[in-house]
Amino acid sequence: MPTQHDDRFRARHVLAIGGFVLALLAAGAAIVLLLGTWRGFVRETAPELLDRPGGPWAVGCVLGLATVLGALGGMQVETEVSGQTRLFRAVRVTGAAICWAAAMVPAMYMLGALSGKNCPSYQASCRYIPGTGSALLAYVASTALLGWCLLRWNSARTEARRAGERERLRRLRKKGRGKSRAAARRG
């Protein structure tokens, strides 16, 4: 026989689950509204943007540069630093989210400028925008090239830092002050 306490507990769970489902529905509606608004914004602004001096190739390269710089900023801000306060961690996570959003917006813009797959071409919102193909090609090429260059630079910098640390520890061990490998393994 359920007690009054069990009934209140059950009612609280029902309300929590109902609130969660409503929150999911609201989030889904907001995402659909946001994507529809974004698509309309892109379809309105892309023809003017692609008509700028330099044409679609320059637009693709600039958007590719923005993507790579946003990703680089996100990777730099994401690095963990020990002994951080909660406020500093929150600022760091917020900065990383902003940088990664800045990296994703140009990609979403380029994809939004392309004509839809199941969209009839006689509708104004589905028409082909001249220059989107070459802009996408320039975007992909510049993002790949700049991303590869920055990856190589970052890898070389990390390896140089590790080599310097190994050299420092070797010198300390030579003087008898650094931990030996066996001592480091023991803790």
Secondary structure, 3 states (H helix, E strand, C coil): CCCHHHHHHHHHHHHHHHHHHHHHHHHHHHHHHHHHHHHHHHHHHHHHHHCCCCHHHHHHHHHHHHHHHHHHHHHHHHCCCCCCCHHHHHHHHHHHHHHHHHHHHHHHHHHHHCCCCCCCCCCHHHCCCCCHHHHHHHHHHHHHHHHHHHHHHHHHHHHHHHHHHHHHHHHHHHHCCCCCHHHHHHC
